[in-house]
Amino acid sequence: MKNYPCGSKILITSINIPTILDIIQYLNLEYIAIDLDLNTLVMNSKDLSDKLKHEDIKCIIYSHLFGKINDIDSIIDICDEQSIDFIEDCAECFTESYRGNPRSDMICFSFGSIKKCSCFGGSSTFIKNKNEFENFKTELKRYKYQTTSSYIVKLIKYFFISFLTNNRYINVIFRYISYLCKINTTDLFVSLIRNILAKDLINNISYQPCRLLTQYLLCRIHHYKDHSIKNETYISKNLLSPYIIPGYQSNVSNNYWLFPIYYHDIRKIMNKLDSNDINYVKKISQLICIDPKCINSKNMINNMIFLPIHSKTNIRYTKYITDKLNNIIREDKIH
């Protein structure tokens, strides 16, 4: 495992989760965010070049966002030239065909509660350097094991969350009761699906998986089949051009995780959708723009909504959502 000197600088994707910042700061390191391009979700080349030129960078953590996978060889080339470690964060893009770039120094996958290949916890890590891999295993052996009972409790919790969210009629009743009780269902679900509590973060992540989770992980990974993307493909092809699906020009795999759409003034769209029976949310994960100076990323986060489009969505409902969104543009000509 690398022991970077205190104050060493780590480049990371500007749309990220607060947890990664907490871990970097816990290790007495500094992070520098790199802005993203809306159409591809790759690191902005000019911003990356400028920060590599003016900062002493020890490591780059590159995250494939919203399931979109891009060719990262050019960034790895720069890292090789400048002796910078390259960590590939594939938490959002596990697929049958892509298991990371073999040139990456480290590849990380996550199998949390809202991932496509969910095991309601756990992760897998690939390390290229054999000595570092052995050091990693030695470090991991110091961690306590998660208890099987705590994992079973987690499974029961997610079963009920799934029941509330995936049954249309139960979901309507639940949201109506929440409305009467003035409960923000989005905030409630985001907190419920969180795998790791932010309080005492380092201790909460310093666990080895229990045997039940390990066996489930191995079974899921080896037998995983990509979900149908007919709903995502339909809406991607039929949405009018003022809308943008972030990363739609990704050049390796147009995979999907969650389903964000961008519009330059999303509040106008949200005001129209409120009366159209479309269960969108403004926030569905912990992802935020970690640096307001990253203009593209800040604009993206502020003007995105997430639609209930996934493999289990009825295609008729997908068409209904698509028509409603397009009619807002046609009728009001707001673009």
Contacts in CASP RR format, 6 or more apart in sequence:
PFRMAT RR
TARGET T0000
AUTHOR 0000-0000-0000
METHOD contacts of the structure
MODEL  1
MKNYPCGSKILITSINIPTILDIIQYLNLEYIAIDLDLNTLVMNSKDLSD
KLKHEDIKCIIYSHLFGKINDIDSIIDICDEQSIDFIEDCAECFTESYRG
NPRSDMICFSFGSIKKCSCFGGSSTFIKNKNEFENFKTELKRYKYQTTSS
YIVKLIKYFFISFLTNNRYINVIFRYISYLCKINTTDLFVSLIRNILAKD
LINNISYQPCRLLTQYLLCRIHHYKDHSIKNETYISKNLLSPYIIPGYQS
NVSNNYWLFPIYYHDIRKIMNKLDSNDINYVKKISQLICIDPKCINSKNM
INNMIFLPIHSKTNIRYTKYITDKLNNIIREDKIH
1 132 0 8 1.000
1 135 0 8 1.000
1 136 0 8 1.000
1 139 0 8 1.000
2 58 0 8 1.000
2 59 0 8 1.000
2 85 0 8 1.000
2 132 0 8 1.000
4 27 0 8 1.000
4 29 0 8 1.000
4 58 0 8 1.000
4 59 0 8 1.000
6 28 0 8 1.000
6 29 0 8 1.000
7 28 0 8 1.000
7 29 0 8 1.000
7 30 0 8 1.000
8 29 0 8 1.000
8 30 0 8 1.000
8 56 0 8 1.000
8 58 0 8 1.000
8 59 0 8 1.000
9 29 0 8 1.000
9 30 0 8 1.000
9 31 0 8 1.000
9 32 0 8 1.000
9 55 0 8 1.000
9 56 0 8 1.000
9 57 0 8 1.000
9 58 0 8 1.000
10 24 0 8 1.000
10 29 0 8 1.000
10 30 0 8 1.000
10 31 0 8 1.000
10 32 0 8 1.000
10 57 0 8 1.000
10 58 0 8 1.000
10 59 0 8 1.000
10 60 0 8 1.000
10 61 0 8 1.000
11 31 0 8 1.000
11 32 0 8 1.000
11 33 0 8 1.000
11 34 0 8 1.000
11 48 0 8 1.000
11 51 0 8 1.000
11 52 0 8 1.000
11 55 0 8 1.000
11 57 0 8 1.000
11 59 0 8 1.000
11 60 0 8 1.000
11 61 0 8 1.000
12 20 0 8 1.000
12 24 0 8 1.000
12 31 0 8 1.000
12 32 0 8 1.000
12 33 0 8 1.000
12 34 0 8 1.000
12 60 0 8 1.000
12 61 0 8 1.000
12 63 0 8 1.000
12 290 0 8 1.000
13 33 0 8 1.000
13 34 0 8 1.000
13 36 0 8 1.000
13 43 0 8 1.000
13 61 0 8 1.000
13 62 0 8 1.000
13 63 0 8 1.000
13 65 0 8 1.000
13 89 0 8 1.000
14 33 0 8 1.000
14 34 0 8 1.000
14 35 0 8 1.000
14 36 0 8 1.000
14 289 0 8 1.000
14 290 0 8 1.000
14 291 0 8 1.000
14 294 0 8 1.000
14 297 0 8 1.000
15 36 0 8 1.000
15 63 0 8 1.000
15 65 0 8 1.000
15 287 0 8 1.000
15 288 0 8 1.000
15 289 0 8 1.000
15 290 0 8 1.000
15 297 0 8 1.000
15 300 0 8 1.000
15 301 0 8 1.000
16 33 0 8 1.000
16 63 0 8 1.000
16 287 0 8 1.000
16 288 0 8 1.000
16 290 0 8 1.000
17 285 0 8 1.000
17 286 0 8 1.000
17 287 0 8 1.000
17 288 0 8 1.000
18 198 0 8 1.000
18 286 0 8 1.000
18 288 0 8 1.000
18 290 0 8 1.000
19 196 0 8 1.000
19 198 0 8 1.000
19 201 0 8 1.000
19 286 0 8 1.000
20 31 0 8 1.000
20 61 0 8 1.000
21 31 0 8 1.000
21 290 0 8 1.000
22 198 0 8 1.000
22 201 0 8 1.000
23 201 0 8 1.000
23 202 0 8 1.000
23 205 0 8 1.000
24 30 0 8 1.000
24 31 0 8 1.000
25 31 0 8 1.000
26 201 0 8 1.000
26 202 0 8 1.000
29 58 0 8 1.000
31 290 0 8 1.000
32 51 0 8 1.000
32 55 0 8 1.000
32 57 0 8 1.000
33 290 0 8 1.000
33 291 0 8 1.000
33 293 0 8 1.000
33 294 0 8 1.000
33 297 0 8 1.000
34 43 0 8 1.000
34 44 0 8 1.000
34 47 0 8 1.000
34 48 0 8 1.000
34 51 0 8 1.000
34 294 0 8 1.000
35 43 0 8 1.000
35 44 0 8 1.000
35 47 0 8 1.000
35 294 0 8 1.000
35 295 0 8 1.000
35 296 0 8 1.000
35 297 0 8 1.000
36 42 0 8 1.000
36 43 0 8 1.000
36 44 0 8 1.000
36 65 0 8 1.000
36 294 0 8 1.000
36 296 0 8 1.000
36 297 0 8 1.000
36 300 0 8 1.000
37 43 0 8 1.000
37 44 0 8 1.000
37 296 0 8 1.000
38 244 0 8 1.000
38 246 0 8 1.000
38 247 0 8 1.000
38 262 0 8 1.000
38 296 0 8 1.000
38 299 0 8 1.000
38 300 0 8 1.000
39 244 0 8 1.000
39 246 0 8 1.000
39 247 0 8 1.000
39 248 0 8 1.000
39 249 0 8 1.000
40 68 0 8 1.000
40 70 0 8 1.000
40 247 0 8 1.000
40 249 0 8 1.000
40 250 0 8 1.000
40 251 0 8 1.000
41 64 0 8 1.000
41 65 0 8 1.000
41 66 0 8 1.000
41 68 0 8 1.000
41 70 0 8 1.000
41 246 0 8 1.000
41 247 0 8 1.000
41 250 0 8 1.000
42 70 0 8 1.000
42 72 0 8 1.000
42 250 0 8 1.000
43 62 0 8 1.000
43 75 0 8 1.000
44 296 0 8 1.000
47 294 0 8 1.000
48 75 0 8 1.000
48 78 0 8 1.000
51 57 0 8 1.000
52 78 0 8 1.000
52 82 0 8 1.000
57 82 0 8 1.000
57 84 0 8 1.000
58 84 0 8 1.000
58 85 0 8 1.000
59 84 0 8 1.000
59 85 0 8 1.000
59 86 0 8 1.000
59 87 0 8 1.000
60 75 0 8 1.000
60 79 0 8 1.000
60 84 0 8 1.000
60 85 0 8 1.000
60 86 0 8 1.000
60 87 0 8 1.000
61 87 0 8 1.000
61 89 0 8 1.000
62 72 0 8 1.000
62 75 0 8 1.000
62 86 0 8 1.000
62 87 0 8 1.000
62 88 0 8 1.000
62 89 0 8 1.000
63 89 0 8 1.000
63 91 0 8 1.000
63 92 0 8 1.000
64 70 0 8 1.000
64 88 0 8 1.000
64 89 0 8 1.000
64 90 0 8 1.000
64 92 0 8 1.000
64 93 0 8 1.000
65 92 0 8 1.000
65 246 0 8 1.000
65 247 0 8 1.000
65 287 0 8 1.000
66 92 0 8 1.000
66 246 0 8 1.000
66 247 0 8 1.000
66 256 0 8 1.000
66 257 0 8 1.000
66 258 0 8 1.000
66 260 0 8 1.000
67 92 0 8 1.000
67 93 0 8 1.000
67 253 0 8 1.000
67 255 0 8 1.000
67 256 0 8 1.000
67 257 0 8 1.000
68 93 0 8 1.000
68 246 0 8 1.000
68 247 0 8 1.000
68 250 0 8 1.000
68 253 0 8 1.000
68 254 0 8 1.000
68 255 0 8 1.000
69 93 0 8 1.000
69 95 0 8 1.000
69 98 0 8 1.000
69 250 0 8 1.000
69 252 0 8 1.000
69 253 0 8 1.000
69 255 0 8 1.000
70 250 0 8 1.000
70 251 0 8 1.000
70 252 0 8 1.000
71 251 0 8 1.000
71 252 0 8 1.000
72 88 0 8 1.000
72 101 0 8 1.000
72 104 0 8 1.000
73 101 0 8 1.000
73 103 0 8 1.000
75 86 0 8 1.000
76 86 0 8 1.000
76 101 0 8 1.000
76 103 0 8 1.000
76 104 0 8 1.000
78 84 0 8 1.000
79 85 0 8 1.000
79 86 0 8 1.000
85 105 0 8 1.000
85 106 0 8 1.000
86 103 0 8 1.000
86 104 0 8 1.000
86 105 0 8 1.000
86 106 0 8 1.000
87 104 0 8 1.000
87 105 0 8 1.000
87 106 0 8 1.000
87 107 0 8 1.000
87 108 0 8 1.000
88 100 0 8 1.000
88 101 0 8 1.000
88 104 0 8 1.000
88 106 0 8 1.000
88 107 0 8 1.000
88 108 0 8 1.000
89 108 0 8 1.000
90 98 0 8 1.000
90 99 0 8 1.000
90 100 0 8 1.000
90 107 0 8 1.000
90 108 0 8 1.000
90 109 0 8 1.000
91 108 0 8 1.000
91 109 0 8 1.000
91 110 0 8 1.000
91 115 0 8 1.000
91 123 0 8 1.000
92 110 0 8 1.000
92 115 0 8 1.000
92 257 0 8 1.000
93 253 0 8 1.000
93 255 0 8 1.000
93 257 0 8 1.000
94 109 0 8 1.000
94 111 0 8 1.000
94 115 0 8 1.000
94 116 0 8 1.000
94 117 0 8 1.000
94 224 0 8 1.000
95 226 0 8 1.000
95 253 0 8 1.000
95 255 0 8 1.000
96 224 0 8 1.000
96 225 0 8 1.000
96 226 0 8 1.000
97 226 0 8 1.000
97 253 0 8 1.000
98 252 0 8 1.000
98 253 0 8 1.000
98 255 0 8 1.000
99 107 0 8 1.000
99 109 0 8 1.000
99 126 0 8 1.000
100 107 0 8 1.000
100 126 0 8 1.000
101 107 0 8 1.000
102 128 0 8 1.000
103 128 0 8 1.000
104 126 0 8 1.000
104 128 0 8 1.000
105 127 0 8 1.000
105 128 0 8 1.000
105 129 0 8 1.000
105 132 0 8 1.000
106 125 0 8 1.000
106 126 0 8 1.000
106 127 0 8 1.000
106 128 0 8 1.000
107 125 0 8 1.000
107 126 0 8 1.000
108 123 0 8 1.000
108 124 0 8 1.000
108 125 0 8 1.000
108 126 0 8 1.000
109 123 0 8 1.000
109 124 0 8 1.000
109 125 0 8 1.000
110 121 0 8 1.000
110 122 0 8 1.000
110 123 0 8 1.000
111 117 0 8 1.000
111 118 0 8 1.000
111 119 0 8 1.000
111 120 0 8 1.000
111 121 0 8 1.000
111 122 0 8 1.000
111 123 0 8 1.000
111 124 0 8 1.000
111 217 0 8 1.000
111 220 0 8 1.000
112 118 0 8 1.000
112 119 0 8 1.000
112 120 0 8 1.000
112 121 0 8 1.000
112 122 0 8 1.000
112 195 0 8 1.000
113 120 0 8 1.000
113 121 0 8 1.000
113 158 0 8 1.000
113 161 0 8 1.000
113 193 0 8 1.000
113 194 0 8 1.000
113 195 0 8 1.000
114 193 0 8 1.000
114 258 0 8 1.000
114 284 0 8 1.000
114 285 0 8 1.000
115 257 0 8 1.000
116 227 0 8 1.000
116 257 0 8 1.000
117 220 0 8 1.000
117 221 0 8 1.000
117 224 0 8 1.000
119 213 0 8 1.000
119 216 0 8 1.000
119 217 0 8 1.000
119 220 0 8 1.000
120 151 0 8 1.000
120 154 0 8 1.000
120 155 0 8 1.000
120 158 0 8 1.000
120 195 0 8 1.000
121 154 0 8 1.000
121 195 0 8 1.000
121 209 0 8 1.000
121 213 0 8 1.000
122 209 0 8 1.000
122 213 0 8 1.000
122 217 0 8 1.000
124 217 0 8 1.000
124 221 0 8 1.000
125 136 0 8 1.000
127 133 0 8 1.000
127 136 0 8 1.000
140 208 0 8 1.000
141 208 0 8 1.000
143 206 0 8 1.000
143 207 0 8 1.000
143 208 0 8 1.000
144 206 0 8 1.000
144 207 0 8 1.000
144 208 0 8 1.000
145 207 0 8 1.000
145 208 0 8 1.000
145 209 0 8 1.000
145 210 0 8 1.000
146 207 0 8 1.000
146 208 0 8 1.000
146 209 0 8 1.000
146 210 0 8 1.000
146 213 0 8 1.000
147 210 0 8 1.000
148 210 0 8 1.000
148 211 0 8 1.000
148 212 0 8 1.000
150 210 0 8 1.000
151 209 0 8 1.000
151 210 0 8 1.000
151 212 0 8 1.000
151 213 0 8 1.000
152 212 0 8 1.000
157 192 0 8 1.000
158 193 0 8 1.000
161 189 0 8 1.000
161 192 0 8 1.000
161 193 0 8 1.000
163 170 0 8 1.000
164 170 0 8 1.000
164 171 0 8 1.000
164 174 0 8 1.000
165 171 0 8 1.000
165 189 0 8 1.000
166 312 0 8 1.000
171 279 0 8 1.000
174 185 0 8 1.000
175 185 0 8 1.000
175 279 0 8 1.000
178 184 0 8 1.000
178 185 0 8 1.000
178 188 0 8 1.000
186 281 0 8 1.000
186 282 0 8 1.000
186 283 0 8 1.000
186 284 0 8 1.000
189 284 0 8 1.000
190 283 0 8 1.000
190 284 0 8 1.000
190 285 0 8 1.000
190 286 0 8 1.000
194 286 0 8 1.000
196 204 0 8 1.000
196 205 0 8 1.000
197 204 0 8 1.000
209 217 0 8 1.000
226 255 0 8 1.000
227 310 0 8 1.000
227 311 0 8 1.000
228 311 0 8 1.000
229 255 0 8 1.000
229 256 0 8 1.000
229 311 0 8 1.000
230 315 0 8 1.000
231 309 0 8 1.000
231 310 0 8 1.000
231 311 0 8 1.000
231 313 0 8 1.000
231 315 0 8 1.000
231 318 0 8 1.000
232 256 0 8 1.000
232 259 0 8 1.000
232 309 0 8 1.000
232 310 0 8 1.000
234 315 0 8 1.000
234 318 0 8 1.000
234 319 0 8 1.000
234 322 0 8 1.000
235 259 0 8 1.000
235 307 0 8 1.000
235 309 0 8 1.000
235 318 0 8 1.000
235 321 0 8 1.000
235 322 0 8 1.000
236 245 0 8 1.000
236 248 0 8 1.000
236 254 0 8 1.000
238 322 0 8 1.000
238 326 0 8 1.000
239 245 0 8 1.000
239 261 0 8 1.000
239 322 0 8 1.000
239 325 0 8 1.000
239 326 0 8 1.000
240 325 0 8 1.000
240 326 0 8 1.000
240 329 0 8 1.000
240 330 0 8 1.000
240 335 0 8 1.000
242 263 0 8 1.000
242 264 0 8 1.000
242 329 0 8 1.000
242 334 0 8 1.000
242 335 0 8 1.000
243 261 0 8 1.000
243 262 0 8 1.000
243 263 0 8 1.000
243 325 0 8 1.000
243 329 0 8 1.000
244 261 0 8 1.000
244 262 0 8 1.000
244 263 0 8 1.000
245 259 0 8 1.000
245 260 0 8 1.000
245 261 0 8 1.000
245 262 0 8 1.000
246 260 0 8 1.000
246 262 0 8 1.000
246 300 0 8 1.000
246 304 0 8 1.000
248 254 0 8 1.000
256 309 0 8 1.000
256 310 0 8 1.000
258 284 0 8 1.000
258 285 0 8 1.000
258 306 0 8 1.000
259 306 0 8 1.000
259 307 0 8 1.000
259 308 0 8 1.000
259 309 0 8 1.000
259 310 0 8 1.000
260 304 0 8 1.000
260 305 0 8 1.000
260 306 0 8 1.000
260 307 0 8 1.000
261 304 0 8 1.000
261 305 0 8 1.000
261 307 0 8 1.000
261 325 0 8 1.000
262 300 0 8 1.000
262 303 0 8 1.000
262 304 0 8 1.000
263 269 0 8 1.000
263 303 0 8 1.000
264 303 0 8 1.000
265 303 0 8 1.000
265 334 0 8 1.000
266 302 0 8 1.000
266 303 0 8 1.000
266 304 0 8 1.000
266 305 0 8 1.000
268 332 0 8 1.000
268 334 0 8 1.000
269 305 0 8 1.000
269 325 0 8 1.000
269 328 0 8 1.000
270 280 0 8 1.000
270 282 0 8 1.000
270 305 0 8 1.000
272 328 0 8 1.000
272 332 0 8 1.000
273 280 0 8 1.000
273 305 0 8 1.000
273 324 0 8 1.000
273 325 0 8 1.000
273 328 0 8 1.000
276 324 0 8 1.000
278 307 0 8 1.000
278 308 0 8 1.000
278 320 0 8 1.000
278 321 0 8 1.000
278 324 0 8 1.000
279 308 0 8 1.000
280 305 0 8 1.000
280 306 0 8 1.000
280 307 0 8 1.000
280 308 0 8 1.000
281 305 0 8 1.000
281 306 0 8 1.000
282 304 0 8 1.000
282 305 0 8 1.000
282 306 0 8 1.000
283 306 0 8 1.000
284 306 0 8 1.000
287 301 0 8 1.000
288 301 0 8 1.000
289 297 0 8 1.000
289 298 0 8 1.000
289 300 0 8 1.000
289 301 0 8 1.000
289 302 0 8 1.000
291 297 0 8 1.000
292 298 0 8 1.000
307 321 0 8 1.000
308 317 0 8 1.000
308 321 0 8 1.000
309 318 0 8 1.000
309 321 0 8 1.000
328 334 0 8 1.000
329 335 0 8 1.000
END
